[in-house]
Amino acid sequence: MSKLAAVVPKSQKEFTDPRYWKKFFEKHESTFEWYGDYQQLSPIFDKYIKPSDTILENGCGNSALAEQLYDNGFRKYRGIDTDAKVIKMQKDNQASKRPELVFECRSVAENGSINGSVNVIIDKGTLDALLPPDYTEDGEKLVTQNFDEVDRSLAPLGRYIVITLAQSHIICKLIAHFHPRKKYLIRVQKCEFADRDVAMPVFAIVITKLKIPMPILPSLEFSRHLMLKTDRVNNVDELMGLIESEQELNWFTHHVSKNSVEEAAIQICDKQGAYRYELIVVDNMDAKVLDTYAVFIVPLGRESDWVFATKKGRKILRKDCEKSRVVVVRLFRDQFYKSLEEIQNELSDFVISLKPLQCTETDIAFLSMGGVDVKETVATGTSEISGSWAVEQVTLEGMTHRRLVFLGNRGLVQSEVEVTKNKRGKWQIKSDILSCDHHRTMLTAIDVVDRCIGVGGGLLLRFLFEKFLKAQLVGVELDPDVVVVAQKYFGLPHSDERLKFVIQDALIFLQEVALEKEKQKFDVIFVDLSGQMADDGLSCPPAAFVVESSLVLMRECLNSKGCLAFNLVTRDEEVADRVKSVISKVFPAAFVVSTLEDVNEVIICPLVKQEPSEFISRIKESQNELKKKEDKEWIKSYIEDLERLSLSKCL
């Protein structure tokens, strides 16, 4: 990079000043290749030039391209430049070894060619030099004369190949001159250089002259790679959008390959322009050398998890992966992915370019948490309160799960239940089990259930309604559309004498219950609310529910022997400790029960002060009582859960 910086003009005007280039060549008498040498550009030349072609190079300078073309079989070459000293040097160097090479001191405004006699005109950086962003009227006139000479000199099916940095004014000028004539096909081809020492990518603009004009304007073409299918666009704005995306990607990969970054992200789109991948580079800023590297693919449905959705979480993830750099790959729910293997194949070129230069590992480790979900969309809709939602079915380890997903909240999975097909081939809810481990753990809050309040997607409420037949249940939900979806797709029962739905903000409902002394209090309150990801890393419940005033409200809504149970989800230990500290101020006892799930903790808060031994004793009593009941799958499952429970902390 330092070598390149040393020869950059001090101002854009110098880029068009022949005196600057004269000084440039005097300083760099070696054949420094500004836009790539023959070896780097040979895939372009081999594709678009034949050995029998007559070649003209505009602005040949002291480049070694002429001799390299000659040595590779392209003998009919003529190079022109306005600098007499450079032309003399080229002639002197090539006279004995390559006598067929021709060099002339000429301007591109008058190239000396016979009409229609040239098969290929090569411009390697000359157009960029003649037309900087703040070009003058004289500079524009010279470029127009150059284009007219190209049009005059090219033979039918001849090609004008411009090697350029593809700044927008360059592309616009080329297209404005050649495209309206309807006799030129224009393709922008990205040049693939193995050397990443230059931040700006190089492009080849290949303009092919047709024998006769076309009846309509031909499409413009763009190709990211010689081996890939070209994209066709209709106007210069679309073309520049494709070019600029490649420039952004090239700058990004150049930057992160040479530097440590605490975190940097880029989005990759599909051919229709929709986001397909987000690549987030996370580095160990304490490492002296970034010498280990991995790619972590976030499974669909987990993208809203704190560890993947927040900067602090991804920092922990990188540390857990034991790599100095990890690229976290987030998928998009409106895209379809067949398998992890397909994702790896699609991303292979991208992730190779993001590998730190100091990393010598030949194989890149792709990490994930199981396979990518193969999903089927059952239903979609929009709620005024919750925004766009989708009911999806995903296959995980041979089992099918139905999910309610809020699309506007980074793919938040609100509810999940296992489904199976009945004898008639129709999907049905598997009602004998609770899919979420934290839901099963929350049942430990039940001693004698007469009434309870349920909050959330309805799965826990449905289970309580079906299994605890003496329970009086109240479900509180802010969004009426969510209740309808839960009833239609997740088996939530409709209201009856044992089950009541309240469409209201849960905190307002609790305020009303707490204020009305005559209103019956609850034996158990379950709080299983997910909200938008907070900056402090609290995923569940929303922060408003774990402030002291809200916890006091919930306490006031319980009867004298009541119990509060809620699901706490965070990977930030400081946040978890802060929540638990507030709880310990409000409730006489609180027990933290870890679940099998990655980050869920269930907090059980009885109003009657209990010792840990008493809490465990009650669980065992419940276990023994359940063993006496009829032999049902959910009872067996619940007994197993109770046997597995461990009291991780008493607050």
TORTI-144040 format. One record per residue (C-alpha): residue in three letters; x, y, z. Coordinates in steps of 0.25 Angstrom, whole numbers, padded with zeros to 4 digits, always signed. Each point is the difference from the previous one (the first is absolute). Layout:
! TORTI-144040
ALAXYZ ...
This chain:
! TORTI-144040
MET+0000+0000+0000 SER+0011+0010+0003 LYS+0006-0002-0014 LEU-0013+0004-0006 ALA-0002+0012+0009 ALA+0014+0005-0004 VAL-0004+0002-0015 VAL-0015+0005+0002 PRO-0001+0014-0006 LYS-0001+0011+0011 SER-0013+0005-0007 GLN-0010-0005-0010 LYS+0005+0011-0010 GLU+0014-0006-0001 PHE-0007-0013-0005 THR-0002+0007-0013 ASP+0013+0008-0001 PRO+0010-0006-0010 ARG+0011+0007+0009 TYR-0005-0009+0012 TRP+0001-0012-0008 LYS+0014+0004-0006 LYS+0005+0001+0015 PHE-0007-0013+0003 PHE+0007-0008-0010 GLU+0013+0007+0003 LYS-0001-0004+0015 HIS-0005-0014-0004 GLU+0008-0005-0011 SER-0003-0014+0004 THR-0013-0006-0006 PHE-0009+0003+0011 GLU-0014-0006-0003 TRP-0010+0010+0005 TYR-0013-0008-0004 GLY+0006-0014+0000 ASP+0011-0007-0008 TYR-0003-0010-0012 GLN+0000-0012+0010 GLN-0012+0007+0007 LEU-0007+0004-0012 SER+0002-0012-0009 PRO-0013-0006+0003 ILE-0007+0012-0006 PHE+0010+0001-0012 ASP-0001-0015-0002 LYS-0015+0001-0001 TYR-0002+0012-0008 ILE+0013+0000-0009 LYS+0005-0009-0011 PRO+0014-0002-0004 SER-0003+0004-0014 ASP-0006+0013+0005 THR+0006+0014-0004 ILE+0002+0007+0014 LEU+0001+0015+0003 GLU+0003+0004+0014 ASN-0004+0015+0004 GLY+0010+0006+0009 CYS+0010-0012+0001 GLY+0010+0008+0009 ASN+0012-0008+0005 SER-0009-0012+0003 ALA+0005-0014-0003 LEU-0014-0004-0006 ALA+0005+0001-0014 GLU+0012-0010+0002 GLN-0009-0009+0008 LEU-0011-0001-0010 TYR+0011-0003-0011 ASP+0006-0011+0008 ASN-0014-0006+0002 GLY-0003-0001-0015 PHE-0006+0014-0003 ARG+0010+0006-0010 LYS-0008+0010-0007 TYR+0001+0011+0010 ARG+0002+0015-0001 GLY+0001+0009+0012 ILE-0002+0016+0000 ASP+0004+0010+0010 THR+0002+0015+0001 ASP+0013-0001+0007 ALA+0011-0001-0010 LYS+0010-0004+0010 VAL-0008-0012+0004 ILE-0002-0004-0014 LYS+0015+0000-0003 MET+0002-0008+0012 GLN-0010-0011-0004 LYS+0006+0000-0014 ASP+0014-0001+0005 ASN-0004-0012+0010 GLN-0008-0008-0011 ALA+0008+0003-0013 SER+0009-0013+0001 LYS-0009-0010+0008 ARG-0014+0004-0006 PRO+0002+0008-0013 GLU-0014-0002-0004 LEU-0005+0009+0011 VAL-0004+0014-0004 PHE+0001+0013+0009 GLU-0005+0013-0005 CYS+0000+0014+0007 ARG-0015+0004-0003 SER-0012+0005+0008 VAL-0012-0009+0002 ALA-0008+0012-0007 GLU+0007-0004-0013 ASN+0005-0015+0001 GLY+0005-0001-0015 SER-0008-0013-0003 ILE-0007-0003-0013 ASN-0015+0000+0001 GLY-0005-0014+0005 SER+0014-0006+0001 VAL+0001-0003+0015 ASN-0006-0012+0006 VAL+0004+0004+0015 ILE+0002+0013+0006 ILE+0006-0001+0015 ASP-0001+0011+0009 LYS+0007-0003+0014 GLY-0002+0012+0009 THR+0001+0010-0011 LEU-0015+0004+0000 ASP+0001+0002+0016 ALA+0012+0009-0002 LEU-0007+0008-0011 LEU-0014+0002+0007 PRO+0002+0002+0016 PRO-0013+0003+0008 ASP+0002+0015-0002 TYR+0004+0000-0015 THR+0001+0012-0008 GLU-0007+0004-0013 ASP+0013-0003-0007 GLY+0001-0013+0007 GLU-0014-0004-0004 LYS+0003+0004-0015 LEU+0012-0008+0000 VAL-0007-0012+0005 THR-0011+0002-0010 GLN+0010+0000-0012 ASN+0006-0013+0006 PHE-0014-0007-0001 ASP-0002+0005-0014 GLU+0014-0005-0004 VAL-0004-0014+0007 ASP-0013+0000-0008 ARG+0007+0003-0013 SER+0012-0009+0002 LEU-0007-0013+0005 ALA-0004-0011-0010 PRO-0013-0006+0000 LEU-0001-0010+0013 GLY+0013+0008+0005 ARG+0001+0003+0015 TYR+0004+0012+0008 ILE+0005-0005+0013 VAL+0001+0010+0011 ILE+0007-0004+0013 THR-0005+0010+0010 LEU-0004+0002+0015 ALA-0014+0003-0006 GLN-0003+0013+0007 SER-0014+0004-0003 HIS+0003+0011-0009 ILE+0009-0009-0008 ILE-0011-0010-0002 CYS-0010+0011-0003 LYS+0008+0006-0011 LEU+0003-0013-0007 ILE-0014-0005+0000 ALA-0005+0014-0004 HIS+0009+0000-0012 PHE-0001-0014-0005 HIS-0013-0006+0005 PRO-0010+0009-0008 ARG+0006-0004-0013 LYS-0006-0014+0001 LYS+0012-0006-0006 TYR+0008-0003+0012 LEU-0001-0011+0011 ILE+0005+0005+0013 ARG+0004-0010+0011 VAL+0007+0004+0014 GLN+0009-0011+0004 LYS+0006+0000+0014 CYS+0015-0004+0000 GLU+0004-0011+0010 PHE+0013+0003+0006 ALA+0006-0009+0010 ASP+0008+0011+0006 ARG-0009+0008+0010 ASP+0010+0011+0002 VAL-0009+0011-0007 ALA-0013+0004+0006 MET-0007+0004-0013 PRO-0004-0012-0009 VAL+0004+0001-0015 PHE-0010-0002-0011 ALA+0000-0003-0015 ILE-0010+0007-0008 VAL-0001-0008-0013 ILE-0007+0008-0011 THR-0003-0009-0012 LYS-0003+0007-0014 LEU-0011-0007-0008 LYS-0001-0001-0015 ILE-0013+0007+0000 PRO-0008+0008+0010 MET-0011-0007+0008 PRO-0014+0004-0001 ILE-0001+0002+0015 LEU+0010+0004+0010 PRO+0007-0012+0005 SER+0001-0004+0015 LEU+0012+0004+0008 GLU+0007-0012+0006 PHE+0008-0002+0013 SER+0008-0012+0004 ARG+0007-0002+0014 HIS+0008-0011-0005 LEU+0004-0006-0014 MET-0006-0014+0004 LEU-0013+0006+0005 LYS-0013+0004-0008 THR-0001+0014-0003 ASP-0011+0009+0005 ARG-0007+0009-0010 VAL-0005+0014+0004 ASN-0008+0010-0007 ASN+0007+0013+0004 VAL+0012+0006+0005 ASP-0005+0002+0015 GLU-0003-0015+0001 LEU+0014-0002-0006 MET+0007+0009+0010 GLY-0008-0006+0011 LEU+0007-0014-0003 ILE+0014+0007-0002 GLU-0001+0007+0013 SER-0004-0012+0008 GLU+0012-0007-0005 GLN+0009+0012+0004 GLU-0006+0000+0014 LEU+0002-0015+0001 ASN+0015+0002-0005 TRP+0002+0011+0009 PHE-0006-0007+0012 THR+0009-0013-0003 HIS+0012+0008-0002 HIS-0002+0007+0013 VAL-0003-0012+0009 SER+0011-0008-0006 LYS+0011+0009+0004 ASN-0006+0006+0013 SER-0006-0005+0013 VAL-0014+0005+0001 GLU-0008-0001+0013 GLU-0012-0002-0009 ALA-0004+0003-0014 ALA-0012-0005-0009 ILE-0004-0001-0014 GLN-0013-0005-0007 ILE+0000-0009-0012 CYS-0012+0000-0009 ASP-0006-0010-0010 LYS-0001+0003-0015 GLN-0014+0007+0003 GLY+0007+0009+0010 ALA-0006-0006+0012 TYR+0009-0002+0012 ARG+0004-0014+0001 TYR+0012+0000+0010 GLU+0006+0009+0011 LEU+0014-0002+0002 ILE+0005+0006+0014 VAL+0015-0001+0002 VAL+0004-0001+0015 ASP+0015+0001+0004 ASN+0007-0002+0013 MET+0005+0014+0002 ASP+0010-0005+0011 ALA+0007-0010-0010 LYS+0013+0005-0005 VAL-0002-0008-0013 LEU-0013-0005-0006 ASP+0005-0014-0003 THR-0013-0009+0002 TYR-0013+0002-0008 ALA-0014-0006-0001 VAL-0013+0002-0005 PHE-0013-0001+0008 ILE-0013-0002-0007 VAL-0012+0004+0009 PRO-0012-0010-0002 LEU-0013+0006-0005 GLY-0008+0004+0012 ARG+0011+0003+0009 GLU+0004+0013-0006 SER-0007+0008+0011 ASP+0008-0007+0011 TRP+0008+0009+0008 VAL+0013-0007-0003 PHE-0002+0002-0015 ALA-0008+0013+0000 THR+0009+0009+0008 LYS+0014+0005+0000 LYS+0003-0005+0014 GLY-0006-0014-0003 ARG+0008-0002-0013 LYS+0013+0004+0008 ILE-0003-0012+0010 LEU-0003-0009-0012 ARG+0013+0003-0006 LYS+0007-0003+0013 ASP-0008-0013+0002 CYS+0005-0004-0015 GLU+0014+0002+0005 LYS+0004+0007-0013 SER+0006+0014-0001 ARG-0009+0003-0012 VAL-0014-0005-0002 VAL-0010+0004-0011 VAL-0014-0001+0005 VAL-0010-0003-0011 ARG-0014+0004+0002 LEU-0011-0006-0010 PHE-0013+0007-0004 ARG-0013-0006+0002 ASP-0006+0003-0014 GLN+0011-0007-0006 PHE+0001-0016-0003 TYR+0012-0008+0004 LYS+0001-0014-0003 SER+0011-0004+0009 LEU+0013+0004+0007 GLU+0008-0005-0011 GLU-0007+0009-0010 ILE+0002+0012+0009 GLN+0015-0004+0001 ASN+0001-0001-0015 GLU-0007+0014-0002 LEU+0009+0007+0010 SER+0014-0007-0003 ASP+0005+0011-0008 PHE-0005+0011+0010 VAL+0006-0007+0012 ILE+0013-0003-0006 SER+0002+0015-0003 LEU-0003+0003+0014 LYS+0011-0009+0006 PRO+0010+0008+0007 LEU+0014+0001-0007 GLN+0007-0006+0012 CYS-0009-0012+0000 THR+0007-0012-0007 GLU-0011-0010+0002 THR-0003-0006-0013 ASP-0014-0005+0004 ILE-0011+0009+0005 ALA-0008-0005+0011 PHE-0015+0001-0002 LEU-0007+0000+0014 SER-0015+0000+0003 MET-0010-0006+0010 GLY-0006-0011-0008 GLY-0006+0000-0014 VAL-0006+0012-0007 ASP-0015-0001+0002 VAL-0008-0005-0012 LYS-0013+0009+0001 GLU-0014+0000-0005 THR-0008+0013+0001 VAL-0014-0004+0005 ALA-0006+0014+0001 THR+0004+0015+0000 GLY-0007+0012+0004 THR+0002+0014+0006 SER-0005+0005+0014 GLU-0001+0015+0003 ILE+0007-0002+0013 SER+0011-0011-0003 GLY+0002+0002-0015 SER+0002-0010-0010 TRP+0000-0015+0005 ALA+0001-0014-0006 VAL-0004-0014+0005 GLU+0012-0009-0005 GLN+0003-0015+0002 VAL+0014-0004+0001 THR+0006-0014+0000 LEU+0011-0002+0011 GLU+0006-0013+0003 GLY-0011-0007-0007 MET-0011+0007+0008 THR-0009+0011-0006 HIS-0003+0012+0008 ARG-0010+0011-0002 ARG+0005+0014+0003 LEU-0007+0014+0001 VAL+0011+0010-0005 PHE-0001+0015+0001 LEU+0007+0004-0013 GLY+0002+0015+0004 ASN+0008-0004+0013 ARG+0012-0006-0007 GLY-0007-0013-0001 LEU-0005-0002+0014 VAL-0006-0014+0003 GLN-0011+0003+0009 SER-0006-0014+0002 GLU+0004-0014-0004 VAL-0007-0013+0000 GLU+0002-0014-0005 VAL-0009-0005-0011 THR-0003-0014-0006 LYS-0009-0005-0011 ASN-0012-0008+0004 LYS-0005-0012-0008 ARG-0007+0009-0010 GLY+0013+0007-0003 LYS-0004+0013+0007 TRP+0009+0008+0009 GLN-0004+0000+0015 ILE+0006+0006+0013 LYS+0007-0010+0008 SER-0007+0004+0013 ASP+0006-0010+0010 ILE+0013+0007+0001 LEU+0006+0014+0002 SER+0010+0003-0011 CYS+0007+0010+0008 ASP+0009-0005+0012 HIS-0002+0013+0007 HIS-0015-0002+0000 ARG+0001-0013+0006 THR+0009+0006+0011 MET-0010+0011+0003 LEU-0010-0011+0004 THR+0008-0001+0013 ALA-0007+0013+0005 ILE-0013-0008+0000 ASP-0003-0006+0014 VAL-0016+0001+0000 VAL-0005+0007-0012 ASP-0013+0006+0000 ARG+0002+0012-0008 CYS+0012+0006-0008 ILE+0003+0010-0010 GLY+0007-0003-0013 VAL+0008+0009-0009 GLY+0005-0002-0014 GLY-0002-0009-0012 GLY-0010-0009+0006 LEU+0008-0014+0001 LEU+0001+0000+0015 LEU-0014+0005+0002 ARG-0005-0011-0009 PHE+0008-0011+0007 LEU-0006+0005+0014 PHE-0014+0000-0006 GLU+0001-0014-0005 LYS+0008-0006+0012 PHE-0005+0007+0012 LEU-0015-0001-0001 LYS-0003+0007+0013 ALA+0008+0012-0003 GLN-0007+0014-0003 LEU+0009+0007-0010 VAL+0002+0014-0005 GLY+0008+0003-0012 VAL+0004+0014-0003 GLU+0005+0005-0014 LEU+0002+0013-0005 ASP-0002-0003-0015 PRO-0014-0007-0003 ASP+0006-0005-0014 VAL+0010-0008+0008 VAL-0012-0007+0008 VAL-0007-0003-0014 VAL+0013-0006-0006 ALA+0003-0008+0013 GLN-0014-0006+0000 LYS+0000-0003-0015 TYR+0014-0006-0002 PHE+0005-0004+0014 GLY-0012-0006+0007 LEU-0003+0011+0010 PRO-0014-0003+0005 HIS-0011+0011-0001 SER-0006+0006+0012 ASP-0009-0008+0010 GLU-0003+0000+0014 ARG+0014-0005+0004 LEU+0007+0009-0009 LYS-0001+0015-0002 PHE+0008+0009-0010 VAL+0003+0015+0003 ILE+0005+0008-0012 GLN+0008+0011+0008 ASP+0014+0004+0003 ALA+0004-0010+0011 LEU+0006+0011+0009 ILE-0013+0008+0000 PHE-0008-0013+0003 LEU+0009-0002+0012 GLN-0002+0014+0005 GLU-0016-0002-0001 VAL+0001-0013+0007 ALA+0009+0005+0011 LEU-0009+0012+0003 GLU-0013-0007+0000 LYS+0000-0007+0014 GLU-0012-0008-0003 LYS+0006-0006-0012 GLN+0004-0014+0002 LYS+0015-0001+0000 PHE+0009-0011-0007 ASP+0006-0012+0005 VAL+0011+0000-0011 ILE+0004+0010-0010 PHE+0008-0005-0012 VAL+0008+0011-0007 ASP+0005-0005-0013 LEU+0002+0012-0009 SER+0009+0003-0011 GLY+0003+0014-0005 GLN+0009+0007-0009 MET+0014-0002+0002 ALA+0005+0011+0010 ASP+0014+0006-0001 ASP+0003-0005+0014 GLY-0002-0014-0005 LEU-0013-0004+0007 SER-0008-0009-0009 CYS-0011-0005+0010 PRO-0008+0006+0006 PRO+0000+0014-0005 ALA+0008+0010+0010 ALA-0013+0006+0004 PHE-0005-0012+0007 VAL+0013-0002+0009 VAL+0000+0014+0006 GLU-0003+0001+0015 SER-0014+0007-0003 SER-0004-0011-0009 LEU+0004-0011+0009 VAL-0007+0006+0012 LEU-0013+0001-0009 MET+0002-0015-0003 ARG+0002-0003+0015 GLU-0013+0008+0003 CYS-0008-0009-0010 LEU+0004-0013+0007 ASN-0008-0006+0012 SER+0007-0002+0013 LYS+0006-0013-0004 GLY+0002+0003-0015 CYS+0012-0001-0009 LEU+0006+0007-0012 ALA+0008-0007-0010 PHE+0006+0006-0012 ASN+0010-0003-0011 LEU+0013+0008+0000 VAL+0008+0000-0013 THR+0014+0007-0001 ARG+0014-0003-0002 ASP+0005+0012+0007 GLU+0003-0004+0014 GLU+0000+0014+0005 VAL-0014+0002-0005 ALA-0005-0013+0006 ASP+0006+0004+0013 ARG-0006+0013+0000 VAL-0014-0006-0003 LYS+0002-0010+0012 SER+0004+0011+0009 VAL-0013+0007-0002 ILE-0008-0012+0002 SER+0007-0003+0013 LYS-0005+0013+0005 VAL-0014-0002-0003 PHE-0002-0015+0003 PRO+0003-0007+0013 ALA+0006-0012-0007 ALA+0004-0003-0015 PHE+0006-0012-0006 VAL+0007-0001-0013 VAL-0002-0013-0008 SER+0009-0002-0012 THR-0006-0007-0012 LEU+0006-0009-0011 GLU-0002+0012-0009 ASP+0013+0008-0003 VAL-0003+0013+0007 ASN-0014-0001+0007 GLU-0001+0001+0015 VAL-0013-0002+0007 ILE-0002+0009+0012 ILE-0010-0006+0010 CYS-0005+0011+0011 PRO-0009-0005+0011 LEU-0006+0010+0009 VAL+0002-0009+0012 LYS+0014+0000+0004 GLN+0007-0014-0003 GLU+0013-0006+0002 PRO+0007-0007-0012 SER-0002-0014+0007 GLU-0015+0003+0002 PHE-0001+0004-0015 ILE+0007-0013-0004 SER-0009-0008+0009 ARG-0013+0006-0006 ILE+0005-0004-0014 LYS+0003-0014+0005 GLU-0014-0001+0006 SER-0006+0004-0013 GLN+0008-0010-0007 ASN-0005-0011+0009 GLU-0015+0005-0002 LEU+0001-0001-0015 LYS+0006-0014+0000 LYS-0014-0004+0007 LYS-0008+0006-0012 GLU-0004-0007-0013 ASP+0011-0004-0009 LYS+0001+0011-0010 GLU+0011+0005-0009 TRP+0000+0014+0005 ILE+0001-0005+0015 LYS+0012-0009-0003 SER+0007+0012-0007 TYR-0003+0009+0011 ILE+0005-0010+0010 GLU+0013-0001-0008 ASP+0001+0015+0000 LEU-0002+0001+0015 GLU+0011-0011+0002 ARG+0010+0008-0009 LEU-0003+0014+0007 SER+0011+0006+0008 LEU-0001+0012+0009 SER+0011+0009-0006 LYS-0002+0012+0010 CYS-0008+0005+0011 LEU-0001+0015+0000 
